[in-house]
Amino acid sequence: MSDDITNSQYNFVHHCFRRLIMMYGSKMLRSLLLTSSLLILWILTSSVVEARKTSGNFVLNGVNSEVTIASFALSGYARGQMELSLSSGSVFYENERSLKLHLFTDTEWPKFKKATTCDKKVQYARNSHPINFVWLKDKNPKGEWQADVKIGMDNTQESRTHYWYVVITDCSLEYQYRDGTIPKIDFVVNLLNDVSGAYKKKPGRDPSVLLAKREELTHLSADQVGSVAIHYVTLFLSGLLGIFMTFVIIGRLRQTKSAHLALLLVMAAAFLDSSSSFCEIVHLKWYQSNGYGWYFMDALSSHFEAMCDSLISLVFLAI
């Protein structure tokens, strides 16, 4: 096979592609640029976060008297928030005075893991809060036992990121047998990170003076904040590469009436990579607004990325 797409196997594809490029190439590029600009503008101007949401359920017992329901990376010089909603349905949690919510950081977490009993573990908690159930009908017309807790996560005196762990315990279960009476508890926990650096001290100033910045709360944990910027860079660079390859192909078709197969594959891979980053950015924006994201866009991003990788592999195999 020669380097150019000249044999009969590719004549039909080559002819159709050349006619489309000749007839609609410039219009398609203008439409693509306009659409991309509008979409990027929408992404940049869409705002703010509600919270990162984690949901599930658990049942405590004598063997497992504590459960870790979430972990979150909080930025340095930040004050985060944790909001927890619990429901035990129509079954009241007996001895709820022993049911507690605890927050640990990665500083205390190794000590928590090494402790042998629940009572010793909770001594290392950074924050603790009781959980009190009340009978409400706002979520269930028939009514259910619900509890809501809101606690701040203070990392304002630390420059480095800390992981925070949300743990629920009932230490009384280790010396009281109540396994048959403990209800299943459903939970939803919202976690917010502050990325403004509002509590960072001014250099050379009084340590009590803070930077004049408002808190910027986001659901993204500190180890995820940079991912959005990376996707923006990939969207821009891969898009430019795809447009450049399009112009190269147009030039080759006008000059030689043929184009190398590798050029088509690289162009398609570049646009797929750019589309993957775009879909992931949309997913993250929805994730910021509802705490769950948009599964379709997340899955589509992964699909585009897999197609891009396959095309690049095909290029290497065809060389």
Secondary structure, DSSP 8 states (H G I E B T S, - for coil): --SBS-SHHHHHHHHHHHHHHHHHHHHHHHHHHHHHHHHHHHHHH------EEEEEEE---SS--EEEEEEEEE-TTEEEEEEEEEEEETS--TTGGGEEEEEEETTTHHHHHH-SSHHHHGGG-SEEEE---EEE-SS-TT-EEEEEEEEEEEETT-SS-EEEEEEEEEGGGGTS--GGG---EEEEEEEEEE-S-TT-B-TTS-TT-B-S----EESS-TTTHHHHHHHHHHHHHHHHHHHHHHHHHHHHHHHHS--BHHHHHHHHHHHHHHHHHHHHHHHHHHHHHHSS--HHHHHHHHHHHHHHHHHHHHHHHH-
